[in-house]
């Protein structure tokens, strides 16, 4: 009996000692690493709160919000620390989030994927396999190219984690707050660029030419480039426009829309401007189908007035020649050198490459636009198109799969939009649908889903769209039960 008691006490002591030894070992490892690689460790430690929050099921959603809040600022973190792979810790956190959610679903229920979920899983697998394409010279190049497709796992995180309207409102709040900080810094940067901004440019692998036009520095804020910031502003403008239909806080929303529209202009990215116009037209079309013609007209006049007012102000400023030049060229965009250059590039390079290798493609990472560090030891392309990028890297099959994902999302999303009775959830559905349209249009002239963190948000919102009806049903049942 005494021997058994002694053994139990010994086991209890070991159980208490193991966490202490693990913590001590981790502390020693971190301390040694800080001495030898201080900036790298500090950069990675920034993402640790998200990692720890994801471990506990009760704080997992807060961990997701932490990822969303930190993601837009990774560019400026890279500039301060000199560590190019600063977002890597958030990628790990996203992987842990999805893994924990899948394990929970497998243990408690039977994991089931919709047809859309299976298509997105297949797209991720195809992108991962293409890292091994014989054209790709090494794993690092493949991983860099795979990162944009990797963000699609956010779709599954949303499907398995989002359960309530309250959670959606929290996501909207985090996106609103972080995007306002990004926008304010973007305005400052355009007029008063600093050494930090030059460090952001130096830390990216894109060509410096991407950041200027007509000798004017484009606004890119804390992002990796002006096109990243532009599509990010489009996303939050559409979000604010949808929320504008709710009563209350309209003055604040109008102020934020004005700021975001101004920053979008300062990015000097016509593709994003046109994407916004197309998305707004689509959203108004939805309102007309619902016989909300007056609301559609009022929204168009309001936003149109804001855009015209900002554009007139910009054109009256002699120190904004680039913005003025790009604005005045919208009505003759097919005659601009950029448009003609893209058409010529597609005809001479991208399309012939696809036709010569239509089934296998050239591998993940072979069509990273504007990257100046690409190796000379493999065939590489500047696609200047979201669609041509998929065809170049993954073959015609990859392009068709992506188009099918877009079509299925829109078809199912429009059906969900008209079925929803809850006003707030319907507004969110309209926002997501219009954002898909914006990305689809902007993607004609640039691979917009290479833009982090917008690609993370895009795939997450694609997962949220089919969840809205389930959330409405579950919350309706809970209200009846009460």
N, C-alpha and C positions, 0 to 999 in steps of 0.2 A: 504493500500500500504506500509506504513512504517513498519507495523507488519510483512508483507511478506519479506521485505528487511532484517529486523532484524533476522528473522528465517533463511534466506539464509546465512547471515553472521555467525550465530551461527553454522549452519551445516558445513560451510567452516572451522571454527575454530576447530570443533570437528575432521574433516578430517585431519587437520594438526597436531592436538594434539595426535591422535591415534598412528601414526607411532613413534612419540617421546616417548609416554608412553611405547609402545612395545619395543623400543630400550632400554629405561631406565630399564624396567623390565628384559630384556634379559641380560643387563650389570650387574645388581645386582645379577641375578642368577649365571652368570659365575664367578663373583667376589667371591660370597659365596662358590661356588663349588671349585674354585682354592684354597681357604683357607683350605678346608677340604680334597679335593682330587686333589691336584695340578698336579700330574703326569698323572692321568687319563684324566683330562680336557685338558692338553697340548697335549696329544696323540690324542684325538679326534679333537682338533682344527687344527691339521695338515691336516685333510681331508676337512676342511671347504671351502677352495678355490674351490675345485671340486664341492661341494654342491651349492655354490653361482653361479658358472659358468653355472651349469645345469639348473638353474631357467630361465635364459634368452635364448630364442631360438637362438639368434645370436651368443652366446658364448657356446652353448651346446656342439659343437664338441671339443672346447678347453677344456671343462670339461672332456670329454672322454679321451683326450690326457693326461690330468692331472692324471686321474685314472691310465692310463697305465704307466706313468712315476713314480708314487709313489709306485705302487704295488710291484715291486721287492725289495723294501727297508723296508717293514713292519717288517721283521724279526729282523733287526738291531734296528728299532724303539722300538720293544718290549724289546730288551736287554737293551737299554738306560733308558726306562721309567718304566720297570717292569710290564707293562700292557699287558697281554696275548692277549686281544681282540682288539689290535690296528687296524687290518684290517677291523674291523666292520664298521668304518665310510666310508670306500671305498665300502663296500657291500651296505650300504644305498645309497651312491651316484649312484651306478650302478642301483639300484632299481628305484630311482628317474628318472634317464636317460631314462630307458625303459618305465616307466609310462608316462612321458611327451611325449615321441615319440608316444606311443600308443594313448594317448588322442588326440594329434594333428591329427593323421591318422583317428581316429574315427570322429572327428569334420569336417575335410576338405574332407575326402574321405571315402570310405567304406573299413574297415579293412578286408584284405584278407590274409589268410595264405596258403602257399604252403603245399603240402603233407609232405615235410620234416619239415616245421615249426610246423605242427600239431603233428608230431611224437615227436619232441623235447619238445613241450608244454606238451604232454602226459607223457613224461619221467619225467619232473619236477614235475608234479602233482602226479605221482606215488611215487616219492621219498618223497614228502611232506606227502602223506598219510601214508607212511611207518614209519614216525616218531611216529605214533600212534600205531604201532605194539605192541601187548601185551608183547613181549619180551624186548622192550625198557623201562628201568626203569623210565625215566623222560624226560621232554621236552628239557632240556639242552643237554643231551646226543644225543637226536634226532636231535637237531639243529646243533650240532657239526658235526654230520654225514651228514646232509643235505647240509652243506655249499659247498661241492664239486659239488653236482648236481645243486645247486642254481646258480653257475656261468654260467650255460647254458642259462640264460636269456640274456647274452651278444650276443647270436645269433640274438635275436630280436632287440637289440640296433643297431647292425650293419645293419640289413636289412632295418631298418627305418631311419637311420641317414646317412649312407655312400652314397654319391651322385656323387663323382668326383674322377678323377685320382689324382688331387692335394691332396685331403684328404688322399688317400692311401699312397702317398709319405710322408706325414707328419707323419702318423702312423709308417711307416718304419724308418723314421729318429728318432722318439722318442724311438722305440725299439732298434735301433742301439746304440744310445747314452747311454741309461740306461744299456743295456747289457754290454757295454764296461766297465762302472764303476763297475758293478757287477763282471765281469771277472778279472779286475785288483785287486780288493779286494780279490777275491778267490785265486789268486796266492800268494799274501801277506800272506793270512791266512794259506795256506798250509805250507809255510816255516817259518813263524813267527806268530804263533797263539798268541792272546792276551786275556786278561781277558774279553773283550767284546765278543769274540767268545765263550768263556766258558759260558757267560751269555745267548747267543743265545741258546745254547744247554739246559741250565737249564730252559729257558722259554718255550721250546716246551714240548709236552707230550709224545714224542717218547722216546724209550729206548736209553740211551747213547751208547749202543753197535752199533747202526746204524751209528754213526759218526766215527768209527774207524775200521781198518782192519790191521791185523798183527802189532798191537800196533802203527799204523800210523794214524794220524788224517786226514780224508778225507776233501777235499775242499767242503765247502757248502756256502761260501761267506755270503751274507745277507739273504739267503733263510732259510727255516725251516729244510733243510736236504740235504745231498749230492745227493739224487735221484732227488730232486726238481731242484737243480742247473744243474745236468746232462741233464735232458730233456729240460731245458731252453737253455742250450748251443747247444743242437741238433737243436732246433728251429731256433736260430739265425745263426748257421753255414749253414743250408739249405737256409735260406734267403740270406745270403751273396753269396752262390754258385750260386743261381739263378740270382742275380744282376751282377755277374761276367761276364755274357754274354753280358752285355751292354758295349759300348765303353766309356772309361774314368773312372777315379778313381779306376782302377784295382789294382794299387799298394797298395792303402789304404785298399781295400777290402781283398787283399791277406794277409796283415798284420793283419787285424782283424780276418780273418779265422784262421791264425796261433795262435793268442792269444786264441781264443775260443776253438780250438782243444786241446791246451795245458791244459786249465782249465778242459775240458771234461775228459782228461786223469787223471787229479789230483782228480776228483771226485771218481775214482776207482769204477765205476758202469758199469759192463760188459753189462747189459741189454741195457743201453743207447748207448754204443759203437756199439752193434749189430744192434740196431734200426737205427743208423746213416748209417751203411753200407747198410742195406736193403733199406732205403729211397733213398740213392744215386744210388743204382742199379735200383730202380724203375724209378727215374728221367732220368737216361741214357736210359732206355727202351723207355720212351716217346720220347726222342731225336732220337733214332733209328727208331721208327715208323714214325717220321717226315722226315726221311732220312737225319738226321744231324749226320751221323756216325762219321765224323771227330771231330765235337764238343764234342760228347759223349766221344770219345777216349781221346781228349785233356783234358777234365775235369777230367776224371778218372786218367790219368797220373799225372796231377797237384796235385789233392787232395791226391792220393795215395803216391806221393813223399813227400808231407808235413807230412802225417801220419807216413810214414816209418822214415823220418828224425827226427821227434819229438820222436818217439818210441825208435830209436837208441840212441838218446841223453839221454832219461830217463833211458834206461837200462845201460848206462855207468856211471850213478850216483849211488854210493853205498848207498846214503842216501834216495833212493826211492825204497826200496825193495817191498813195497805193489804194486806199479804200475807195476813194472817189473814182479812180480809173477802173477798178473792178466792178463797181456799181453801174457805171455808165456803159460797161461792156456786156451787161446781162442780156440786152435786147439784140445784140449781135454776137452772141457767144460762139456761134459756129464759125465766125471769122477770126477769132482770137488765135494767137500762136499756140497757146496751151492746148486748145481743143484740136487744132490741126495736128499738133505734135502727137497727141494721144492717138488719134485716128491713124496717123502714119506709123506709130509704134506698134499698134495692134496688127496692122496689115503686114508690116515687114518682119515682125519678130514673134509676138505672142501667138497669133492665130496659126502661122506656119508651124511653129513648134508643137502646138496642140495637134495639128493634122498629121504631123510626122510621128507622133507618139501618143495616140488618142486613148489608149487603154491603161497603160501603166503610169504615165506621167513622169515627172522629173524629181519627185520627192518633196517631202515637207521641209520647207526652208529654201527652196530653189527660186521662189518668187517673192522675196521680202523686198518691197519697194524702197527705193532711196537709201539702201544700206551700202555704205562705202567700204565696209570691212570684209565683204564677201571674198572668199578664196578664189583664186584664179584657176584652181584645179578641178572645177566642176562647172557644168552648164547652168547658168543663172539668168533670170529674167526680171524685168521691171514690168509687172502686169498692168499697173494703173487701172485695175478693175477687180472688184470683189469676185466676180463671176469667172473672169479669166484666170484669176489666181487659183481657184479651186480646180479648174480644168488643167492648168499647167502642172500643179503639184500632185493632184490625185487622179488625173485623167477625166474623161467624159463622165465616167461613173460617179466620181466624187462631185462633179458639178450637178448632175441630175439628182443626186441624193440631197444636196443642199437646197436645190430648187423645190424639191418635193417637201422638205421640211418647212420652207417658207410658205408654200401653198397650203399645206395641212394646217399650219399654225393660223394662217389667215382665215381659212374656211371654218375651222373649229372656233376660232376667236370671234368671228362675226356672228356665228350662231349663238355663242355664249352671251355676247353683247346684247342681243335682242331678247334673250331669255331672262336676263337679270332684272329683278325688281328693285333691289336695293340701289338707291341713287349713287352712293359713294362707290360701290363695287362696279357699277356701270361706268362711272367716270374713269376708274382705273383701267377697265377693259378698253375704253376708247383711247386712253393714253397709250397703252401697250400696242394696240393695233396701229395707231398713227406713227408710233416710233418704229415699228417694223417697216412701215412704208417709207419712212425717212431714211433708214439704213439701206433699204433696197434701192432707193433712188440715188443716194450719195454713193453707194457702192458701184454705180455704173462707171465712175471715174476714179475711184480709189478703193483699196481693200479695207473698208471701214472696220471690219471685225478683227483687224490686226491691232486696233487702237485700245490699249489698256487704260483705264478699267471699264470702258464702255462695253467691250466684249463680254466681260463678266456680268455686268448689269443686263445686257441684252439677253443672254441665255437664261439668266435668272428670271427675267420677266416673261420669257417664252414658257417657262415652267409655271409661272403664276397665273397666266391667262386661263388654262384649263382648270385651275384650282378654284377660281372665283365662284363658280356655280356650286361646288361642294361646300365652300365656306358659307355661302348664303343659305344653303339647305341646312347645314349643321347648326348655324346660329339661329335659324328660324325654329328648328326643333327644340333647341335649348330654351328659347323664349316661351314656347308653348308648354314645356315641362314646368317652367316656373309659374 
